[in-house]
Each structure stands twice: as C-alpha cells, then as structure tokens.
Amino acid sequence: MTHRTVVFFVVAAGAAGCGLGAEQTAHRTVAGLSERQLATAAHRLLVEQGFEFRGFDPDSGAVATEWHDAARRSLRYEVAATPGGEGQDAGAQTCTLVVKALARDRAVGGWSAEYPAPGPAGDLLDEIVGLAPSVEPPPEDEETGPVRGDRCARSTDCPPGMHCGSGRCVAECAMATECMTGEECDPRGRCVHVPPPPPPPPPCPEPEAPRRGR
C-alpha cells in the first residue's frame, strides 16, 4: 500500500460576530494522489448529494457548485487541488486540496447573507481524500471522461455515444435498428423521434395555350 502522509489544518481569518464575512477553508496536503483524482472524487461525491455545477475541470483540479437548497440552509462548494504542498518529501508527488463551503439560511424574506461553513468544508474534504485513492487516473494519451455507468452531471461529461441519465452515463442505442419505428439513434446514444417529411408541394398549373388570332 502506498504510504501517504497527510497534514490537515483549518484556517479561520477575520472571523467577527457570527462569522459573516469570515474566510474559512479546509486545507489538506496529500501525497500519492493527483489533482485529477481529487477533483474527480469531489465531483462524484457532490453529484451523489444532488449538487449542480458552475464548473468542473479535472485537469486543473477545480470544482465549483451552484447553491443547493435544503429545508433551512443552502450550501455551495469550491474545491481546488493544486500540485505541491507543505511537510512532504521533496521527491514525493503531493497535492494541496482546498475546500471552501459557503452557507446561507432561509429567512422570512428569503435567504440570509452567505457565510463560511467550516464544518461542511472539513467533512467534504475528509470524504474526498477517502474516495480519491479509488479513482484511477487515465493514461496520458487516452481521452478522459466517464464510462458507462459512471456518474455524471450533464451529457457532455460522458464519452461520445452516451448521455447522462439519472446521474449516470448510459446509452439506449448504437444504431437506428435498435430504436422504434419512426425513431433514429442520435450521436449521444438516444432514440429520438424523426419528424415526418414535409408534404410535397402542389403541382404547378399547366400553362395556358396561346390563343390564335382571328
């Protein structure tokens, strides 16, 4: 088993009153995991929790969600995995993982001002580091993207010939013969209705024969 040294710390700066405006993020430096593994693990965990995304770039290790509303509180996350870190051997592959969670509370007049949520940030960070070792990084010369059954947020997360259905990459068909009559298989592996061809235009009237003069 690959030895991993983990250094964890929570930074809280500028906290005042109930924490509004405070900058609180969870950080961890991890050895033996890539930015892609950490970002992909974060994306999968947040998909399972029902989040939608403002951005997801596994190559740069960045994940950003939209607000996800619950009964009394709404959360959104920003995750960044960058190469390098503190407290590691110079020769070891290390990444620094930063998770920022922002929350807002439901009030009579709508949502309150957003504020840092260090607890959810630390919880998500723990889950990411726990899941990331099982996320295999693809070969450098191979196209990346989820495969059949893998989790996704939108159809563009899936490889050609597949689409995102109920949070997973699926394909209904590979060719038109697998679809019903009147349907065809689109490039995303979906059977789609083919509209009937438009009716032919009416025939042109016969030209009148020229009249003979008297």
FILO-293178 format. One record per residue (C-alpha): y, x, z; residue in three letters. Coordinates in Angstrom, 2 decimals. Example, Ala and Ser with C-alpha at 12.3 -4.5 7.8 and 13.67 -1.06 7.14 Angstrom:
// residues 2
+---------+---------+---------+------+
|      py |      px |      pz | rest |
+---------+---------+---------+------+
|   -4.50 |   12.30 |    7.80 |  ALA |
|   -1.06 |   13.67 |    7.14 |  SER |
+---------+---------+---------+------+
END
This chain:
// residues 214
+---------+---------+---------+------+
|      py |      px |      pz | rest |
+---------+---------+---------+------+
|    0.00 |    0.00 |    0.00 |  MET |
|    3.42 |    1.34 |   -0.92 |  THR |
|    5.38 |    2.35 |    2.14 |  HIS |
|    8.70 |    0.53 |    2.38 |  ARG |
|   11.45 |    1.38 |    4.81 |  THR |
|   13.82 |   -1.47 |    5.49 |  VAL |
|   17.22 |   -1.26 |    7.11 |  VAL |
|   18.86 |   -4.58 |    7.99 |  PHE |
|   22.32 |   -5.33 |    9.23 |  PHE |
|   24.68 |   -8.30 |    9.20 |  VAL |
|   28.35 |   -7.65 |    8.63 |  VAL |
|   30.89 |  -10.05 |   10.11 |  ALA |
|   34.52 |   -9.20 |    9.44 |  ALA |
|   37.68 |  -11.14 |   10.05 |  GLY |
|   35.99 |  -14.00 |   11.93 |  ALA |
|   38.50 |  -16.30 |   13.56 |  ALA |
|   38.25 |  -19.64 |   15.31 |  GLY |
|   35.20 |  -21.48 |   13.96 |  CYS |
|   34.66 |  -18.85 |   11.26 |  GLY |
|   36.79 |  -20.28 |    8.44 |  LEU |
|   37.77 |  -17.54 |    6.05 |  GLY |
|   35.38 |  -15.01 |    7.58 |  ALA |
|   33.45 |  -12.67 |    5.30 |  GLU |
|   29.85 |  -12.68 |    6.49 |  GLN |
|   27.00 |  -11.44 |    4.34 |  THR |
|   23.44 |  -10.30 |    4.95 |  ALA |
|   22.53 |   -6.84 |    3.63 |  HIS |
|   19.25 |   -5.04 |    3.37 |  ARG |
|   18.28 |   -1.72 |    1.80 |  THR |
|   14.73 |   -1.78 |    0.42 |  VAL |
|   12.55 |    0.96 |   -1.04 |  ALA |
|    9.97 |    0.36 |   -3.75 |  GLY |
|   11.49 |   -2.81 |   -5.27 |  LEU |
|   13.66 |   -3.15 |   -8.37 |  SER |
|   16.81 |   -5.21 |   -8.87 |  GLU |
|   14.85 |   -7.43 |  -11.28 |  ARG |
|   12.12 |   -8.14 |   -8.74 |  GLN |
|   14.64 |   -9.05 |   -6.03 |  LEU |
|   16.77 |  -11.25 |   -8.31 |  ALA |
|   13.71 |  -13.00 |   -9.76 |  THR |
|   12.34 |  -13.66 |   -6.29 |  ALA |
|   15.71 |  -15.13 |   -5.22 |  ALA |
|   15.81 |  -17.34 |   -8.31 |  HIS |
|   12.29 |  -18.69 |   -7.72 |  ARG |
|   12.96 |  -19.46 |   -4.07 |  LEU |
|   16.20 |  -21.29 |   -4.84 |  LEU |
|   14.60 |  -23.28 |   -7.67 |  VAL |
|   11.97 |  -24.46 |   -5.18 |  GLU |
|   14.79 |  -25.61 |   -2.89 |  GLN |
|   16.37 |  -27.66 |   -5.68 |  GLY |
|   19.38 |  -25.46 |   -6.44 |  PHE |
|   21.06 |  -25.35 |   -9.85 |  GLU |
|   22.64 |  -22.14 |  -11.07 |  PHE |
|   26.03 |  -20.89 |  -12.18 |  ARG |
|   24.44 |  -17.63 |  -13.24 |  GLY |
|   21.15 |  -15.72 |  -13.24 |  PHE |
|   20.91 |  -12.21 |  -14.72 |  ASP |
|   17.75 |  -10.42 |  -13.56 |  PRO |
|   18.71 |   -7.25 |  -15.44 |  ASP |
|   21.82 |   -6.81 |  -13.31 |  SER |
|   20.21 |   -8.31 |  -10.19 |  GLY |
|   22.67 |  -11.19 |   -9.88 |  ALA |
|   22.05 |  -14.83 |   -8.90 |  VAL |
|   24.72 |  -17.46 |   -8.17 |  ALA |
|   24.04 |  -21.12 |   -7.41 |  THR |
|   26.04 |  -24.31 |   -7.63 |  GLU |
|   26.70 |  -26.32 |   -4.45 |  TRP |
|   23.54 |  -28.04 |   -3.20 |  HIS |
|   24.32 |  -31.13 |   -1.12 |  ASP |
|   22.20 |  -32.26 |    1.82 |  ALA |
|   22.83 |  -35.10 |    4.28 |  ALA |
|   25.60 |  -33.43 |    6.27 |  ARG |
|   26.07 |  -30.00 |    4.74 |  ARG |
|   26.30 |  -28.38 |    1.33 |  SER |
|   25.31 |  -24.77 |    0.59 |  LEU |
|   25.71 |  -22.31 |   -2.21 |  ARG |
|   24.44 |  -18.73 |   -2.51 |  TYR |
|   25.46 |  -15.50 |   -4.20 |  GLU |
|   22.77 |  -12.81 |   -4.42 |  VAL |
|   23.30 |   -9.27 |   -5.69 |  ALA |
|   20.72 |   -6.48 |   -5.94 |  ALA |
|   22.06 |   -3.04 |   -6.85 |  THR |
|   20.37 |    0.35 |   -7.15 |  PRO |
|   20.65 |    2.81 |   -4.28 |  GLY |
|   21.08 |    2.31 |   -0.57 |  GLY |
|   21.55 |    3.94 |    2.80 |  GLU |
|   18.96 |    5.51 |    5.05 |  GLY |
|   16.37 |    6.20 |    2.32 |  GLN |
|   14.77 |    9.37 |    0.98 |  ASP |
|   16.68 |   10.78 |   -1.97 |  ALA |
|   13.62 |   10.63 |   -4.22 |  GLY |
|   12.62 |    7.04 |   -3.43 |  ALA |
|   13.58 |    4.08 |   -5.60 |  GLN |
|   15.89 |    1.98 |   -3.44 |  THR |
|   17.92 |   -1.17 |   -3.88 |  CYS |
|   20.57 |   -2.78 |   -1.74 |  THR |
|   20.23 |   -6.55 |   -1.51 |  LEU |
|   23.28 |   -8.60 |   -0.51 |  VAL |
|   23.06 |  -12.34 |    0.17 |  VAL |
|   26.18 |  -14.41 |    0.77 |  LYS |
|   25.87 |  -18.06 |    1.83 |  ALA |
|   28.79 |  -20.47 |    1.89 |  LEU |
|   28.67 |  -23.89 |    3.54 |  ALA |
|   30.83 |  -26.99 |    3.76 |  ARG |
|   30.43 |  -30.05 |    5.99 |  ASP |
|   30.53 |  -33.69 |    5.00 |  ARG |
|   33.58 |  -35.44 |    6.46 |  ALA |
|   35.09 |  -38.91 |    6.22 |  VAL |
|   37.48 |  -37.86 |    3.49 |  GLY |
|   34.98 |  -35.70 |    1.59 |  GLY |
|   33.81 |  -32.11 |    2.06 |  TRP |
|   35.42 |  -29.72 |    4.52 |  SER |
|   36.74 |  -26.29 |    3.55 |  ALA |
|   33.95 |  -23.83 |    2.76 |  GLU |
|   32.97 |  -21.26 |    5.36 |  TYR |
|   30.43 |  -18.40 |    5.64 |  PRO |
|   26.90 |  -19.28 |    6.77 |  ALA |
|   25.26 |  -16.06 |    8.02 |  PRO |
|   22.13 |  -17.81 |    9.30 |  GLY |
|   21.05 |  -19.23 |    5.92 |  PRO |
|   22.05 |  -15.94 |    4.27 |  ALA |
|   19.75 |  -13.94 |    6.55 |  GLY |
|   16.91 |  -16.46 |    6.20 |  ASP |
|   17.06 |  -16.32 |    2.39 |  LEU |
|   17.22 |  -12.52 |    2.46 |  LEU |
|   14.02 |  -12.40 |    4.54 |  ASP |
|   12.25 |  -14.71 |    2.09 |  GLU |
|   13.41 |  -12.70 |   -0.94 |  ILE |
|   12.11 |   -9.42 |    0.48 |  VAL |
|    8.83 |  -11.12 |    1.40 |  GLY |
|    8.29 |  -12.56 |   -2.09 |  LEU |
|    9.66 |   -9.73 |   -4.24 |  ALA |
|    6.60 |   -7.39 |   -3.99 |  PRO |
|    4.50 |  -10.06 |   -5.74 |  SER |
|    6.97 |  -10.24 |   -8.66 |  VAL |
|    5.65 |   -7.78 |  -11.22 |  GLU |
|    8.39 |   -6.08 |  -13.26 |  PRO |
|    7.62 |   -6.34 |  -17.03 |  PRO |
|    7.18 |   -3.23 |  -19.21 |  PRO |
|   10.49 |   -1.90 |  -20.52 |  GLU |
|    9.55 |   -2.56 |  -24.17 |  ASP |
|    8.39 |   -6.12 |  -23.54 |  GLU |
|   10.57 |   -9.21 |  -23.81 |  GLU |
|   11.18 |  -10.77 |  -20.45 |  THR |
|   11.09 |  -14.40 |  -19.39 |  GLY |
|    8.86 |  -16.83 |  -17.55 |  PRO |
|    5.43 |  -17.63 |  -18.98 |  VAL |
|    3.54 |  -20.90 |  -18.99 |  ARG |
|    3.54 |  -22.40 |  -15.52 |  GLY |
|    6.21 |  -20.04 |  -14.21 |  ASP |
|    9.27 |  -21.57 |  -12.54 |  ARG |
|   12.50 |  -22.13 |  -14.46 |  CYS |
|   15.88 |  -23.81 |  -14.11 |  ALA |
|   16.51 |  -24.58 |  -17.78 |  ARG |
|   14.64 |  -24.32 |  -21.08 |  SER |
|   16.47 |  -21.10 |  -22.03 |  THR |
|   14.67 |  -19.42 |  -19.10 |  ASP |
|   11.37 |  -19.93 |  -20.97 |  CYS |
|    9.98 |  -17.95 |  -23.93 |  PRO |
|   10.05 |  -19.38 |  -27.48 |  PRO |
|    7.69 |  -22.30 |  -27.96 |  GLY |
|    8.11 |  -23.53 |  -24.37 |  MET |
|   10.62 |  -25.63 |  -22.43 |  HIS |
|   11.45 |  -26.27 |  -18.78 |  CYS |
|    9.78 |  -29.40 |  -17.43 |  GLY |
|    9.93 |  -30.30 |  -13.73 |  SER |
|   10.94 |  -26.73 |  -12.87 |  GLY |
|    8.11 |  -25.00 |  -14.80 |  ARG |
|    7.70 |  -23.61 |  -18.33 |  CYS |
|    5.46 |  -25.94 |  -20.33 |  VAL |
|    4.57 |  -26.73 |  -23.95 |  ALA |
|    3.45 |  -30.09 |  -25.31 |  GLU |
|    2.55 |  -28.81 |  -28.75 |  CYS |
|    2.36 |  -25.80 |  -31.02 |  ALA |
|    2.22 |  -27.66 |  -34.34 |  MET |
|    3.06 |  -31.11 |  -35.71 |  ALA |
|   -0.61 |  -32.18 |  -35.84 |  THR |
|   -0.64 |  -32.24 |  -32.00 |  GLU |
|    2.08 |  -34.92 |  -31.93 |  CYS |
|    2.01 |  -38.66 |  -32.58 |  MET |
|    2.70 |  -40.18 |  -35.97 |  THR |
|    6.43 |  -40.08 |  -36.61 |  GLY |
|    6.93 |  -37.02 |  -34.40 |  GLU |
|    7.20 |  -33.29 |  -35.01 |  GLU |
|    6.90 |  -30.21 |  -32.79 |  CYS |
|   10.29 |  -28.61 |  -32.16 |  ASP |
|   10.86 |  -24.86 |  -31.51 |  PRO |
|   10.64 |  -25.49 |  -27.73 |  ARG |
|    7.14 |  -27.00 |  -27.88 |  GLY |
|    8.26 |  -30.62 |  -27.55 |  ARG |
|    7.08 |  -33.60 |  -29.60 |  CYS |
|   10.28 |  -35.21 |  -30.83 |  VAL |
|   10.80 |  -38.38 |  -32.85 |  HIS |
|   11.53 |  -37.87 |  -36.53 |  VAL |
|   14.08 |  -40.42 |  -37.78 |  PRO |
|   13.01 |  -42.25 |  -40.95 |  PRO |
|   14.62 |  -41.04 |  -44.16 |  PRO |
|   17.69 |  -43.00 |  -45.26 |  PRO |
|   17.06 |  -45.71 |  -47.85 |  PRO |
|   17.60 |  -44.66 |  -51.46 |  PRO |
|   20.97 |  -45.55 |  -52.94 |  PRO |
|   21.11 |  -48.69 |  -55.12 |  PRO |
|   20.59 |  -48.06 |  -58.82 |  PRO |
|   23.70 |  -47.62 |  -60.90 |  CYS |
|   24.58 |  -50.64 |  -63.09 |  PRO |
|   23.78 |  -50.36 |  -66.79 |  GLU |
|   26.89 |  -49.55 |  -68.83 |  PRO |
|   28.10 |  -52.41 |  -71.00 |  GLU |
|   27.51 |  -52.06 |  -74.71 |  ALA |
|   30.78 |  -51.65 |  -76.62 |  PRO |
|   31.91 |  -54.83 |  -78.35 |  ARG |
|   32.10 |  -54.82 |  -82.13 |  ARG |
|   35.46 |  -55.62 |  -83.62 |  GLY |
|   35.85 |  -58.64 |  -85.94 |  ARG |
+---------+---------+---------+------+
END
